């Protein structure tokens, strides 16, 4: 059989994930393996039809397609996403139809699930037969048990193709609407005081739904807000994965991106990301923005900001993208996720009202420095970063380490000495049957009563302070 490996790393043959592929490939020399560096060569594939068609011909003649990539900011690299866009733009979707497929990725297991869900959904949209996906840690190659699992994954992949097995499907096709938004002129406008509001978009076309949503949002305020179109910024390419920014946040690229990010976006109080859905994400241009902003590494460069989204497209049908966008604001940035507005309502009057209410609410949050407490996405994501930066990746991401140490983000449970002492004595006392019985009998009422008393005292104190001011 012939297996086409679509290498999604901009590093090409130096990809960590590709080394795993090269490892498991050695156990199946009876098959033909073709490595296609579609991410590294994305600019050539965009410009030269012959180069792109050569890739497509390899896929057409393959029995199976293996998608291989390293995780870049909650999803696949922007260069890989651009390749997926080209499949539709160049009208070669039929080359993928009916092909058996699988996914292999490597990462620190930070939102690898959203990347896999994105790519599986894209495969199913291409009518491919999805077999399985596997996500491994960057250094798992040292572990015999993980290498064994990789071999099982590949054996199952090859056996499924050989036996022409029936596969399952998880995602329904997205249903895009032809709704044409017709905004009205607002009756009243909001005074944004001294707050700096920036709308960042990949498409400021006045005739598109997204362009009209941006304009209507802008008109909600008494003063114009800043609108930045990514297409007007010199961005020479997507993140290269070179990791040179790890020491001092300096990107290897010499273009306008870093200056625009630091001086126009990072200085804003309120940031609105506006985009149109393309398949299961926004555009590859948007992904390029997220990947390039990683020159700030794992440091929350937009901490304390208000972040919201204006989306044109069937967002409610794409829960994976909703999770990615929310996590981009919270767990990635320590910012406040202020909400999303989409044109799915298909009612111009209601959309006008939603945009105005959204503008008022996000300004209200900003004026009060409101940052919603983190949920699982934020808490879990922080713990992955904390443990990795303190441990195995500190030598690379030294700027992150300095930030985490300075800002108290190394909040390991073993440093909470009061809890450790309390646990020690309670665990010891619970060995006594009489104490243990009383302790567990009181668990239903004691914590709630203690909490109520504490909150009542706090409320009384805070009400008095408010009246005094």
VOPAGU-2260 file (C-alpha; in pm, 1 decimal, decimal comma):
REM VOPAGU-2260
SITE   aa  ch    i         X         Y         Z
SITE  UNK   A    0       0,0       0,0       0,0
SITE  UNK   A    1      95,9     361,6     -42,6
SITE  UNK   A    2      70,8     602,4     251,8
SITE  UNK   A    3      89,5     977,5     190,7
SITE  UNK   A    4     209,2    1168,4     496,6
SITE  UNK   A    5     102,0    1532,6     495,0
SITE  UNK   A    6     369,4    1697,0     707,6
SITE  UNK   A    7     211,5    2002,9     869,0
SITE  UNK   A    8     523,9    2140,1    1033,4
SITE  UNK   A    9     686,0    2456,0     891,0
SITE  UNK   A   10    1014,6    2298,0    1001,5
SITE  UNK   A   11     977,6    2026,4     738,6
SITE  UNK   A   12    1203,7    1728,6     797,1
SITE  UNK   A   13    1306,5    1871,4    1138,1
SITE  UNK   A   14     952,3    1829,7    1273,0
SITE  UNK   A   15     931,0    1651,4    1609,0
SITE  UNK   A   16     613,2    1472,6    1500,2
SITE  UNK   A   17     771,6    1356,1    1177,2
SITE  UNK   A   18    1039,8    1175,3    1380,2
SITE  UNK   A   19     761,0     965,0    1534,4
SITE  UNK   A   20     630,5     892,0    1183,7
SITE  UNK   A   21     980,0     793,7    1069,8
SITE  UNK   A   22    1004,6     560,5    1370,5
SITE  UNK   A   23     679,8     370,1    1309,1
SITE  UNK   A   24     742,1     361,3     936,2
SITE  UNK   A   25    1048,5     140,5     995,1
SITE  UNK   A   26     822,1    -141,0    1114,7
SITE  UNK   A   27     635,8    -145,5     781,6
SITE  UNK   A   28     896,4    -141,0     502,4
SITE  UNK   A   29     658,3    -342,7     283,5
SITE  UNK   A   30     456,3     -27,5     221,4
SITE  UNK   A   31     543,0     281,9      20,4
SITE  UNK   A   32     566,1     601,9     226,0
SITE  UNK   A   33     562,2     948,7      70,1
SITE  UNK   A   34     640,4    1250,0     291,9
SITE  UNK   A   35     483,9    1571,8     159,8
SITE  UNK   A   36     607,3    1891,8     328,5
SITE  UNK   A   37     291,5    2091,2     258,8
SITE  UNK   A   38     339,1    2342,8     542,9
SITE  UNK   A   39     704,5    2424,2     480,7
SITE  UNK   A   40     636,7    2471,6     108,4
SITE  UNK   A   41     303,1    2650,0     143,2
SITE  UNK   A   42     408,9    2963,5     -47,6
SITE  UNK   A   43     522,5    2752,9    -341,9
SITE  UNK   A   44     196,9    2558,2    -332,5
SITE  UNK   A   45       1,8    2884,6    -337,2
SITE  UNK   A   46     194,2    3031,6    -631,7
SITE  UNK   A   47     274,5    2730,5    -846,6
SITE  UNK   A   48      -9,5    2511,4    -964,6
SITE  UNK   A   49     234,0    2244,9   -1082,1
SITE  UNK   A   50     379,8    2209,0    -731,1
SITE  UNK   A   51      33,5    2189,7    -577,0
SITE  UNK   A   52     -92,7    1945,4    -837,9
SITE  UNK   A   53     206,5    1717,9    -774,6
SITE  UNK   A   54      97,1    1688,9    -409,7
SITE  UNK   A   55    -260,3    1616,0    -515,6
SITE  UNK   A   56    -146,4    1343,0    -754,9
SITE  UNK   A   57      40,2    1172,2    -469,6
SITE  UNK   A   58    -276,4    1182,7    -261,1
SITE  UNK   A   59    -488,4    1047,2    -545,6
SITE  UNK   A   60    -260,2     745,3    -582,0
SITE  UNK   A   61    -235,6     681,5    -206,1
SITE  UNK   A   62    -432,7     419,0     -15,6
SITE  UNK   A   63    -415,9     617,2     308,1
SITE  UNK   A   64    -342,2     974,1     416,5
SITE  UNK   A   65    -170,4    1048,5     747,1
SITE  UNK   A   66    -191,5    1404,4     880,1
SITE  UNK   A   67     118,4    1483,0    1088,4
SITE  UNK   A   68     169,3    1807,6    1278,3
SITE  UNK   A   69     290,7    1975,6    1593,0
SITE  UNK   A   70      40,7    2184,8    1789,2
SITE  UNK   A   71      55,3    2562,2    1733,0
SITE  UNK   A   72    -167,8    2778,1    1957,5
SITE  UNK   A   73    -464,1    2546,7    2021,4
SITE  UNK   A   74    -480,4    2410,3    1665,8
SITE  UNK   A   75    -273,0    2317,6    1360,2
SITE  UNK   A   76      -8,4    2558,9    1224,2
SITE  UNK   A   77    -136,6    2838,2    1000,1
SITE  UNK   A   78      60,6    2701,2     703,5
SITE  UNK   A   79    -120,4    2368,4     739,9
SITE  UNK   A   80    -454,6    2545,0     765,3
SITE  UNK   A   81    -373,5    2738,1     449,5
SITE  UNK   A   82    -309,9    2409,1     269,1
SITE  UNK   A   83    -655,5    2290,6     375,5
SITE  UNK   A   84    -803,1    2615,2     240,6
SITE  UNK   A   85    -626,1    2558,7     -93,1
SITE  UNK   A   86    -797,8    2220,9    -130,7
SITE  UNK   A   87   -1130,7    2400,5    -172,8
SITE  UNK   A   88    -994,9    2707,3    -350,0
SITE  UNK   A   89    -825,0    2496,5    -616,4
SITE  UNK   A   90   -1126,2    2263,3    -637,9
SITE  UNK   A   91    -947,1    1935,0    -566,1
SITE  UNK   A   92   -1169,8    1803,6    -287,6
SITE  UNK   A   93   -1243,9    1488,8    -489,4
SITE  UNK   A   94    -880,8    1379,7    -449,3
SITE  UNK   A   95    -948,5    1323,5     -78,1
SITE  UNK   A   96   -1296,7    1173,9    -104,5
SITE  UNK   A   97   -1311,9     814,2      18,3
SITE  UNK   A   98    -948,5     804,6     133,2
SITE  UNK   A   99    -871,7     639,0     464,7
SITE  UNK   A  100    -707,7     885,9     700,4
SITE  UNK   A  101    -559,5     930,4    1046,5
SITE  UNK   A  102    -387,7    1193,0    1260,6
SITE  UNK   A  103     -64,2    1198,9    1459,4
SITE  UNK   A  104      45,4    1504,6    1657,9
SITE  UNK   A  105     296,2    1601,8    1923,3
SITE  UNK   A  106     272,2    1873,5    2187,1
SITE  UNK   A  107     281,4    1935,8    2561,7
SITE  UNK   A  108     -85,4    1821,0    2563,9
SITE  UNK   A  109    -214,5    2177,9    2582,2
SITE  UNK   A  110    -540,7    2183,7    2382,7
SITE  UNK   A  111    -428,2    1902,3    2158,0
SITE  UNK   A  112    -789,5    1780,8    2165,9
SITE  UNK   A  113    -915,6    2095,3    1988,4
SITE  UNK   A  114    -655,2    2052,9    1714,6
SITE  UNK   A  115    -758,6    1690,6    1662,0
SITE  UNK   A  116   -1127,7    1776,7    1659,5
SITE  UNK   A  117   -1065,9    2052,9    1406,1
SITE  UNK   A  118    -870,6    1827,2    1173,1
SITE  UNK   A  119   -1103,5    1529,3    1205,6
SITE  UNK   A  120   -1400,6    1752,7    1121,4
SITE  UNK   A  121   -1215,3    1888,1     817,0
SITE  UNK   A  122   -1140,3    1530,9     704,8
SITE  UNK   A  123   -1505,1    1435,4     738,9
SITE  UNK   A  124   -1607,6    1745,8     544,2
SITE  UNK   A  125   -1377,3    1617,1     268,2
SITE  UNK   A  126   -1566,1    1283,3     291,6
SITE  UNK   A  127   -1256,1    1097,5     403,8
SITE  UNK   A  128   -1277,7     778,8     612,4
SITE  UNK   A  129   -1132,3     865,1     951,3
SITE  UNK   A  130    -970,8     573,0    1135,8
SITE  UNK   A  131    -797,1     711,1    1444,3
SITE  UNK   A  132    -581,8     987,6    1587,7
SITE  UNK   A  133    -298,7     979,3    1839,6
SITE  UNK   A  134    -143,1    1265,0    2037,2
SITE  UNK   A  135     196,1    1218,0    2197,2
SITE  UNK   A  136     409,3    1432,5    2423,7
SITE  UNK   A  137     722,4    1586,6    2274,6
SITE  UNK   A  138     956,0    1362,7    2474,6
SITE  UNK   A  139     746,0    1044,8    2471,0
SITE  UNK   A  140     997,2     887,0    2235,0
SITE  UNK   A  141    1198,1     793,9    2544,6
SITE  UNK   A  142     918,7     574,5    2678,4
SITE  UNK   A  143     897,5     213,5    2562,6
SITE  UNK   A  144     524,6     193,0    2640,6
SITE  UNK   A  145     446,1     497,5    2423,9
SITE  UNK   A  146     651,2     362,2    2134,8
SITE  UNK   A  147     449,7      40,9    2170,1
SITE  UNK   A  148     123,3     237,7    2148,2
SITE  UNK   A  149     247,3     417,5    1838,4
SITE  UNK   A  150     311,0      84,1    1670,8
SITE  UNK   A  151     -38,0     -38,0    1762,2
SITE  UNK   A  152    -186,5     284,0    1623,7
SITE  UNK   A  153     -10,2     233,4    1292,4
SITE  UNK   A  154     -88,1    -138,4    1271,5
SITE  UNK   A  155    -456,5     -62,0    1320,8
SITE  UNK   A  156    -436,1     218,6    1063,1
SITE  UNK   A  157    -282,9     -10,2     800,0
SITE  UNK   A  158    -509,2    -305,7     881,2
SITE  UNK   A  159    -818,8     -87,6     853,2
SITE  UNK   A  160    -714,4      22,6     504,9
SITE  UNK   A  161    -623,8    -328,5     395,1
SITE  UNK   A  162    -954,8    -470,7     521,6
SITE  UNK   A  163   -1155,0    -173,7     388,5
SITE  UNK   A  164   -1325,5    -136,2     724,3
SITE  UNK   A  165   -1631,1      79,4     782,2
SITE  UNK   A  166   -1549,2     395,3     977,8
SITE  UNK   A  167   -1760,0     625,1    1195,1
SITE  UNK   A  168   -1846,6     990,6    1151,1
SITE  UNK   A  169   -1878,0    1245,7    1433,1
SITE  UNK   A  170   -1945,5    1579,8    1264,0
SITE  UNK   A  171   -2237,7    1696,1    1053,2
SITE  UNK   A  172   -2167,4    1930,8     761,3
SITE  UNK   A  173   -2184,2    2300,9     846,9
SITE  UNK   A  174   -2490,4    2482,2     716,1
SITE  UNK   A  175   -2396,6    2832,5     600,3
SITE  UNK   A  176   -2670,4    3094,8     565,0
SITE  UNK   A  177   -2722,9    3345,7     282,6
SITE  UNK   A  178   -2853,6    3607,0     527,5
SITE  UNK   A  179   -2771,7    3962,5     417,0
SITE  UNK   A  180   -2732,2    4191,1     717,5
SITE  UNK   A  181   -2885,4    4537,8     673,0
SITE  UNK   A  182   -2786,8    4751,4     972,3
SITE  UNK   A  183   -2973,0    5063,6    1077,7
SITE  UNK   A  184   -2832,4    5386,2    1222,6
SITE  UNK   A  185   -2822,3    5370,3    1604,0
SITE  UNK   A  186   -3056,6    5603,6    1794,4
SITE  UNK   A  187   -2804,1    5654,9    2072,6
SITE  UNK   A  188   -2431,0    5620,1    2118,1
SITE  UNK   A  189   -2210,1    5520,4    2407,7
SITE  UNK   A  190   -1939,8    5746,6    2547,5
SITE  UNK   A  191   -1633,3    5524,7    2565,3
SITE  UNK   A  192   -1452,8    5782,7    2786,2
SITE  UNK   A  193   -1078,0    5724,6    2774,4
SITE  UNK   A  194   -1093,7    5353,3    2692,7
SITE  UNK   A  195    -900,2    5241,3    2388,0
SITE  UNK   A  196   -1102,0    5000,3    2173,6
SITE  UNK   A  197    -949,5    4807,7    1885,2
SITE  UNK   A  198   -1124,4    4584,3    1633,9
SITE  UNK   A  199    -886,4    4343,6    1463,3
SITE  UNK   A  200   -1010,3    4174,2    1148,2
SITE  UNK   A  201    -891,3    3978,7     847,3
SITE  UNK   A  202   -1159,4    4129,2     624,2
SITE  UNK   A  203   -1288,3    4485,4     641,3
SITE  UNK   A  204   -1515,0    4468,0     339,1
SITE  UNK   A  205   -1801,5    4719,5     385,0
SITE  UNK   A  206   -2038,6    4504,7     178,2
SITE  UNK   A  207   -1988,0    4178,8     371,7
SITE  UNK   A  208   -2186,0    4081,4     679,5
SITE  UNK   A  209   -1868,2    4096,7     887,0
SITE  UNK   A  210   -1776,4    4441,9     755,1
SITE  UNK   A  211   -2124,2    4571,6     835,2
SITE  UNK   A  212   -2111,4    4418,7    1184,5
SITE  UNK   A  213   -1781,0    4595,3    1248,5
SITE  UNK   A  214   -1920,3    4928,7    1124,1
SITE  UNK   A  215   -2237,5    4893,2    1331,2
SITE  UNK   A  216   -2033,2    4807,5    1640,6
SITE  UNK   A  217   -1816,6    5114,9    1575,6
SITE  UNK   A  218   -2127,7    5332,8    1543,7
SITE  UNK   A  219   -2239,5    5222,7    1891,6
SITE  UNK   A  220   -1979,5    5463,3    2032,6
SITE  UNK   A  221   -1975,7    5841,8    2023,4
SITE  UNK   A  222   -1610,8    5839,0    1911,6
SITE  UNK   A  223   -1459,6    5620,9    1641,5
SITE  UNK   A  224   -1267,0    5315,1    1752,1
SITE  UNK   A  225    -953,0    5182,0    1583,6
SITE  UNK   A  226   -1004,1    4916,5    1316,7
SITE  UNK   A  227    -700,3    4715,1    1209,0
SITE  UNK   A  228    -716,4    4498,6     897,2
SITE  UNK   A  229    -455,3    4222,3     906,3
SITE  UNK   A  230    -424,0    4247,1     528,7
SITE  UNK   A  231    -276,1    4596,7     563,2
SITE  UNK   A  232       6,0    4480,0     790,0
SITE  UNK   A  233     336,2    4346,3     657,4
SITE  UNK   A  234     343,0    3985,7     779,5
SITE  UNK   A  235     610,8    3790,7     597,3
SITE  UNK   A  236     490,7    3446,7     703,9
SITE  UNK   A  237     359,0    3217,7     973,1
SITE  UNK   A  238     543,9    3106,9    1284,1
SITE  UNK   A  239     847,6    2896,4    1190,5
SITE  UNK   A  240     865,4    2706,5    1518,0
SITE  UNK   A  241    1228,8    2815,1    1563,5
SITE  UNK   A  242    1171,9    2904,2    1932,6
SITE  UNK   A  243    1429,6    3186,1    1923,6
SITE  UNK   A  244    1176,7    3412,3    2096,8
SITE  UNK   A  245    1198,6    3189,3    2403,7
SITE  UNK   A  246    1477,3    3391,0    2565,2
SITE  UNK   A  247    1354,4    3750,6    2533,5
SITE  UNK   A  248    1033,4    3762,0    2322,8
SITE  UNK   A  249    1221,7    3865,1    2006,8
SITE  UNK   A  250    1085,0    3713,9    1685,3
SITE  UNK   A  251    1320,9    3611,8    1405,2
SITE  UNK   A  252    1099,8    3786,3    1147,7
SITE  UNK   A  253    1175,5    4145,5    1049,1
SITE  UNK   A  254     833,8    4278,8     952,1
SITE  UNK   A  255     559,6    4499,5    1097,7
SITE  UNK   A  256     385,3    4237,5    1307,7
SITE  UNK   A  257     564,9    4279,0    1638,9
SITE  UNK   A  258     537,6    4660,6    1630,7
SITE  UNK   A  259     164,5    4652,2    1549,7
SITE  UNK   A  260      98,3    4391,1    1817,7
SITE  UNK   A  261     291,6    4568,4    2092,3
SITE  UNK   A  262     197,0    4928,8    2014,0
SITE  UNK   A  263    -153,9    4910,6    1871,0
SITE  UNK   A  264    -312,3    4590,2    2001,7
SITE  UNK   A  265    -142,4    4530,4    2335,5
SITE  UNK   A  266    -204,7    4892,0    2443,3
SITE  UNK   A  267    -583,6    4862,5    2399,8
SITE  UNK   A  268    -828,3    4816,0    2687,7
SITE  UNK   A  269   -1085,9    4634,7    2475,4
SITE  UNK   A  270    -996,5    4408,1    2183,2
SITE  UNK   A  271   -1253,9    4270,0    1941,3
SITE  UNK   A  272   -1146,2    3990,7    1709,5
SITE  UNK   A  273   -1365,0    3984,4    1397,5
SITE  UNK   A  274   -1363,4    3708,6    1137,5
SITE  UNK   A  275   -1564,7    3499,7     895,2
SITE  UNK   A  276   -1570,5    3123,9     938,6
SITE  UNK   A  277   -1383,6    2927,7     674,6
SITE  UNK   A  278   -1460,1    2563,3     724,8
SITE  UNK   A  279   -1401,6    2461,6    1085,6
SITE  UNK   A  280   -1197,9    2766,5    1190,2
SITE  UNK   A  281   -1172,0    3128,6    1082,5
SITE  UNK   A  282    -922,9    3201,8     805,0
SITE  UNK   A  283    -562,5    3086,6     781,1
SITE  UNK   A  284    -475,0    3457,1     801,1
SITE  UNK   A  285    -630,8    3463,6    1147,7
SITE  UNK   A  286    -437,6    3153,0    1246,1
SITE  UNK   A  287    -122,2    3323,9    1122,7
SITE  UNK   A  288    -197,2    3611,0    1361,1
SITE  UNK   A  289    -240,2    3376,2    1657,9
SITE  UNK   A  290      74,0    3180,1    1571,2
SITE  UNK   A  291     287,0    3490,7    1522,4
SITE  UNK   A  292     162,2    3644,2    1847,9
SITE  UNK   A  293     332,9    3348,6    2013,1
SITE  UNK   A  294     651,8    3555,7    2013,8
SITE  UNK   A  295     517,8    3637,5    2362,0
SITE  UNK   A  296     549,7    3263,8    2424,8
SITE  UNK   A  297     324,9    3131,0    2704,4
SITE  UNK   A  298     324,0    3471,5    2875,9
SITE  UNK   A  299     -26,0    3631,1    2883,0
SITE  UNK   A  300      53,5    3943,4    2680,9
SITE  UNK   A  301    -309,2    4065,8    2693,5
SITE  UNK   A  302    -368,6    4006,1    3064,5
SITE  UNK   A  303    -644,4    4220,1    3213,7
SITE  UNK   A  304    -795,7    4313,7    2875,3
SITE  UNK   A  305   -1154,6    4268,4    2763,4
SITE  UNK   A  306   -1171,1    4034,0    2464,7
SITE  UNK   A  307   -1477,0    3973,0    2249,5
SITE  UNK   A  308   -1558,5    3829,8    1908,7
SITE  UNK   A  309   -1764,8    3927,3    1604,6
SITE  UNK   A  310   -1812,9    3617,7    1389,7
SITE  UNK   A  311   -1988,5    3573,9    1056,8
SITE  UNK   A  312   -2087,0    3211,8    1003,9
SITE  UNK   A  313   -2255,3    2913,5    1173,1
SITE  UNK   A  314   -2061,5    2937,3    1499,0
SITE  UNK   A  315   -2325,6    2754,0    1705,1
SITE  UNK   A  316   -2267,4    2447,9    1486,2
SITE  UNK   A  317   -1896,8    2453,7    1569,1
SITE  UNK   A  318   -1852,7    2403,5    1943,2
SITE  UNK   A  319   -1484,7    2323,7    1897,4
SITE  UNK   A  320   -1418,7    2671,0    1755,2
SITE  UNK   A  321   -1616,5    2828,3    2040,5
SITE  UNK   A  322   -1388,7    2650,7    2288,4
SITE  UNK   A  323   -1075,8    2758,0    2098,8
SITE  UNK   A  324   -1183,5    3123,6    2094,0
SITE  UNK   A  325   -1282,5    3127,4    2459,7
SITE  UNK   A  326    -956,0    2960,9    2559,6
SITE  UNK   A  327    -762,3    3209,6    2345,2
SITE  UNK   A  328    -895,5    3485,8    2569,5
SITE  UNK   A  329    -890,2    3315,0    2908,0
SITE  UNK   A  330    -632,2    3041,8    2950,8
SITE  UNK   A  331    -395,3    3189,8    2690,6
SITE  UNK   A  332    -421,1    3554,2    2794,0
SITE  UNK   A  333    -561,4    3586,8    3148,7
SITE  UNK   A  334    -811,1    3827,6    2990,9
SITE  UNK   A  335   -1188,0    3852,9    3030,0
SITE  UNK   A  336   -1386,5    3661,2    2771,5
SITE  UNK   A  337   -1665,5    3914,4    2719,0
SITE  UNK   A  338   -1870,1    3716,8    2466,6
SITE  UNK   A  339   -1940,8    3655,3    2099,5
SITE  UNK   A  340   -2183,1    3804,5    1849,4
SITE  UNK   A  341   -2264,1    3619,9    1525,9
SITE  UNK   A  342   -2489,6    3689,9    1229,6
SITE  UNK   A  343   -2666,8    3356,0    1278,4
SITE  UNK   A  344   -2973,5    3531,0    1418,1
SITE  UNK   A  345   -3058,5    3624,8    1056,3
SITE  UNK   A  346   -3256,5    3926,2    1176,5
SITE  UNK   A  347   -3103,5    4269,9    1114,5
SITE  UNK   A  348   -3300,1    4447,0    1387,5
SITE  UNK   A  349   -3207,6    4192,3    1653,7
SITE  UNK   A  350   -2843,8    4188,8    1540,7
SITE  UNK   A  351   -2835,9    4570,7    1573,3
SITE  UNK   A  352   -2960,3    4539,9    1930,4
SITE  UNK   A  353   -2713,2    4261,9    2012,5
SITE  UNK   A  354   -2419,7    4466,3    1884,9
SITE  UNK   A  355   -2522,9    4771,6    2086,0
SITE  UNK   A  356   -2575,0    4567,5    2404,6
SITE  UNK   A  357   -2241,7    4394,9    2348,2
SITE  UNK   A  358   -2067,4    4733,3    2314,3
SITE  UNK   A  359   -2228,1    4861,9    2632,7
SITE  UNK   A  360   -2149,6    4547,4    2831,7
SITE  UNK   A  361   -1786,3    4516,8    2728,6
SITE  UNK   A  362   -1726,9    4884,6    2816,9
SITE  UNK   A  363   -1899,4    4827,9    3152,3
SITE  UNK   A  364   -1665,3    4536,5    3224,5
SITE  UNK   A  365   -1360,6    4740,3    3123,0
SITE  UNK   A  366   -1448,0    5037,6    3341,4
SITE  UNK   A  367   -1473,6    4806,7    3642,6
SITE  UNK   A  368   -1166,2    4594,3    3565,0
SITE  UNK   A  369   -1387,7    4286,7    3559,8
SITE  UNK   A  370   -1207,1    3961,2    3489,3
SITE  UNK   A  371   -1434,2    3660,9    3529,5
SITE  UNK   A  372   -1284,9    3383,3    3748,4
SITE  UNK   A  373   -1127,3    3108,2    3541,3
SITE  UNK   A  374   -1324,5    2793,8    3461,7
SITE  UNK   A  375   -1175,9    2454,4    3378,4
SITE  UNK   A  376   -1033,1    2581,1    3048,2
SITE  UNK   A  377    -828,1    2843,5    3229,9
SITE  UNK   A  378    -741,0    2652,8    3546,7
SITE  UNK   A  379    -644,0    2334,4    3363,1
SITE  UNK   A  380    -450,0    2522,8    3095,2
SITE  UNK   A  381    -258,4    2722,7    3354,4
SITE  UNK   A  382    -150,3    2407,3    3536,2
SITE  UNK   A  383     -14,2    2255,0    3216,2
SITE  UNK   A  384     185,8    2569,6    3142,7
SITE  UNK   A  385     300,1    2606,2    3504,8
SITE  UNK   A  386     433,2    2251,8    3530,9
SITE  UNK   A  387     595,6    2249,8    3187,1
SITE  UNK   A  388     763,4    2590,0    3217,6
SITE  UNK   A  389     891,7    2514,0    3565,4
SITE  UNK   A  390    1013,7    2176,7    3444,9
SITE  UNK   A  391    1115,0    2031,8    3107,7
SITE  UNK   A  392    1074,7    2332,6    2876,1
SITE  UNK   A  393    1220,6    2602,7    3104,3
SITE  UNK   A  394    1558,4    2590,4    2932,2
SITE  UNK   A  395    1391,9    2704,4    2607,7
SITE  UNK   A  396    1118,6    2937,2    2731,9
SITE  UNK   A  397    1333,1    3138,4    2971,9
SITE  UNK   A  398    1130,9    3459,5    2930,9
SITE  UNK   A  399     820,0    3267,6    3039,2
SITE  UNK   A  400    1005,4    3135,8    3342,9
SITE  UNK   A  401    1101,5    3485,5    3452,5
SITE  UNK   A  402     740,7    3604,5    3411,8
SITE  UNK   A  403     589,6    3307,2    3595,2
SITE  UNK   A  404     833,3    3343,8    3884,2
SITE  UNK   A  405     777,5    3720,9    3913,1
SITE  UNK   A  406     396,4    3703,4    3895,4
SITE  UNK   A  407     338,3    3414,3    4134,8
SITE  UNK   A  408     227,6    3167,9    3869,1
SITE  UNK   A  409     430,2    2888,5    4021,8
SITE  UNK   A  410     142,1    2820,9    4261,8
SITE  UNK   A  411     217,9    2456,3    4332,4
SITE  UNK   A  412      -1,0    2294,8    4601,8
SITE  UNK   A  413     301,3    2185,8    4804,1
SITE  UNK   A  414     380,5    2552,1    4877,9
SITE  UNK   A  415      50,6    2596,4    5067,8
SITE  UNK   A  416     190,6    2510,7    5407,3
SITE  UNK   A  417    -125,4    2585,5    5606,5
SITE  UNK   A  418    -318,0    2328,0    5401,0
SITE  UNK   A  419     -36,5    2076,4    5431,7
SITE  UNK   A  420     -32,9    2111,8    5809,6
SITE  UNK   A  421    -412,5    2088,7    5826,7
SITE  UNK   A  422    -415,2    1777,6    5609,2
SITE  UNK   A  423    -148,7    1616,2    5824,4
SITE  UNK   A  424    -343,6    1655,9    6149,3
SITE  UNK   A  425    -686,8    1571,7    6004,6
SITE  UNK   A  426    -554,6    1258,6    5835,6
SITE  UNK   A  427    -390,3    1158,6    6163,3
SITE  UNK   A  428    -701,4    1226,2    6373,6
SITE  UNK   A  429    -925,8    1037,7    6129,9
SITE  UNK   A  430    -748,8     718,6    6230,1
SITE  UNK   A  431    -943,9     752,7    6557,0
SITE  UNK   A  432   -1294,4     604,1    6492,2
SITE  UNK   A  433   -1476,6     846,5    6723,9
SITE  UNK   A  434   -1320,8    1155,8    6562,4
SITE  UNK   A  435   -1367,9    1015,4    6212,4
SITE  UNK   A  436   -1741,1     957,8    6271,6
SITE  UNK   A  437   -1795,1    1309,0    6407,3
SITE  UNK   A  438   -1584,8    1467,1    6129,9
SITE  UNK   A  439   -1781,2    1306,3    5845,9
SITE  UNK   A  440   -2118,9    1358,6    6019,0
SITE  UNK   A  441   -2048,3    1734,0    6030,8
SITE  UNK   A  442   -1929,8    1762,8    5670,3
SITE  UNK   A  443   -2276,4    1842,8    5536,7
SITE  UNK   A  444   -2338,8    2147,6    5756,9
SITE  UNK   A  445   -2001,9    2265,3    5888,0
SITE  UNK   A  446   -1840,3    2395,8    5562,5
SITE  UNK   A  447   -2158,6    2574,8    5449,9
SITE  UNK   A  448   -2210,0    2737,6    5792,5
SITE  UNK   A  449   -1849,4    2851,1    5807,0
SITE  UNK   A  450   -1877,8    2989,8    5455,1
SITE  UNK   A  451   -2203,6    3172,9    5535,8
SITE  UNK   A  452   -2060,1    3337,7    5846,4
SITE  UNK   A  453   -1752,2    3451,5    5657,5
SITE  UNK   A  454   -1953,6    3592,7    5365,8
SITE  UNK   A  455   -2199,4    3770,2    5598,3
SITE  UNK   A  456   -1912,0    3946,4    5776,3
SITE  UNK   A  457   -1751,5    4038,8    5445,1
SITE  UNK   A  458   -2080,3    4174,5    5305,1
SITE  UNK   A  459   -2142,6    4388,9    5613,3
SITE  UNK   A  460   -1792,9    4534,3    5596,2
SITE  UNK   A  461   -1812,4    4602,0    5221,1
SITE  UNK   A  462   -2159,5    4763,4    5241,4
SITE  UNK   A  463   -2035,9    4999,9    5514,9
SITE  UNK   A  464   -1728,8    5087,3    5309,5
SITE  UNK   A  465   -1946,8    5159,8    5003,1
SITE  UNK   A  466   -2176,4    5388,9    5201,5
SITE  UNK   A  467   -1881,2    5572,0    5353,4
SITE  UNK   A  468   -1734,8    5644,4    5010,5
